[in-house]
């Protein structure tokens, strides 16, 4: 077990700041404490409630989120709290005891067919991960106990886990019968309700087979293309259980290379979508700059 390194992350709620760790804090599940009396099974939360500005403490697998009262601004205290939490953890102190009960969550899982007949999407009413992860085989599931468990089904070929859904690609040995779909839906529902770990985001793994280009590293037409894909295309393909990632743009040939994931990968209709949908959109929005859109992995 390495040393905890704590980083600060702001949230959409100005009263709440997240303190992320590069190590696992719990074995799964999430915990919420509204006052020091509720925090008797969380030694770390009890320490935090000694600070007069702490209103609530949320603990998840790899982060601690603190909600404060309005008596002080985060800029004045967040670095001090980061150091306090980091020191506490690196001294070997516990976050929660074995008797701590995770926050009860009502989980709903719904199954949806996708344009890819080999892929079924299982949507959730709760956040599963803040990043997207694709698993081509069980050996790749080093950071996802849920994905590893799903590969226990002999017909599961690939697993893709995104913000609030799981896309499962099956082998050709079975069909998506109601029995198969309901079995998977119930398994995923029970898994999440039992507060088991979905993704260990402290474990660094390659999410895609070729490096993903960061938007801040792009300029010119490449940045324009990536921005269009992010704003207009990704939400649409996500609703179908897939993902699209900008890979590269060749200014000489004017060819755009993208990566397809989840339900989009290997989908019979993906070529039509690329040519008639995405390629047409890019040509209209970036006239005289786009010749073709090609999927590197499709």
PyMOL commands that set and color helices and strands:
alter all, ss='L'
color gray80, all
select helices_A, chain A and resi 38-41+43-49+74-90+138-140+145-150+178-193+215-217+220-239+270-285
alter helices_A, ss='H'
color red, helices_A
select strands_A, chain A and resi 6-10+16-21+31-33+54-59+63-68+109-113+119-124+133-135+156-162+165-170+242-250+255-262+292-295
alter strands_A, ss='S'
color yellow, strands_A
deselect
rebuild
show_as cartoon
